[in-house]
Amino acid sequence: MVTLRPAIFEQFDEIICGVSTIIDKNAKPPFWFNQSLSVGDDEKKVLSNRKRWLESLGIPPENCATQKQVHGDTIRFITEGGMKGESDAMITDKPGIAVLISTADCPAIFVYDRKEKLVAGIHSGWRGTSIRIVEKTINTMKNGLGCKPGNLFCYMAPAISQANYEVGPEVAELFDGRYLKKVGGKFLLDVPLANYHMLLEAGISKKHIQISKLCTYNFSNLLHSYRRDGARSGRASGIIAMKKI
């Protein structure tokens, strides 16, 4: 299997962070190395994929927290693994507990506070972006958990690029014009840029933010994309955790 590892967290020995890809020796179309139980793939295969992938990162599957992502702005503070219900962001201060974000085009953002020792995982598609879940998660970390912007480090995993993300006027009207490019009667929307600006507006330094340059739609030999492959697209998993030291 192939896992993407963000460079931004390499300076922290205590952090595990990675994003799965479609690649695995046993992966076959249409779902490839799928991590999701909600796309019609064989359940046993999916659970095996997820187990092997998590173990390759040194994370026991029972220590991984998952959520039913609903494109909302619910944020959960979690202390153990398992399914946590409907939400789109999770925060934990427990070493050894991983938070998992599922994605196949939507930005997945991972955050670490080097002083307070907290990690967060955020799912932010166009709906989540329009209701500013990234801003709300960072504010929860700052106002409720004592985090300072100068101590936060962030990674935005591969997502669909503006060039490949066409939306109608009913979606476009929810966003500032700087994130839109009009093409005929449709608009191209830059969701990653909108989320990046939220991180900056929260006071996080540019030097503390890494944004993947990979477009999920373009890299069909590496990444899942719902917009490209439709209902039979698999899903990637992204995780962040603090090691038990």
Secondary structure, DSSP 8 states (H G I E B T S, - for coil): --EE--GGGTT-TTEEEEEE-S--TT--TTT-S---SSSS--HHHHHHHHHHHHHHTT--GGGEEEEE--SS--EEE-SS-EEEEE-SEEEE--TT-EEEEEESSS-EEEEEETTTTEEEEEE--HHHHHTTHHHHHHHIIIIIT---GGGEEEEE--B--GGG-EE-HHHHTTS-GGGEEEETTEEEE-HHHHHHHHHHHTT--GGGEEE---BTTT-TTT---HHHHGGG---EEEEEEE---
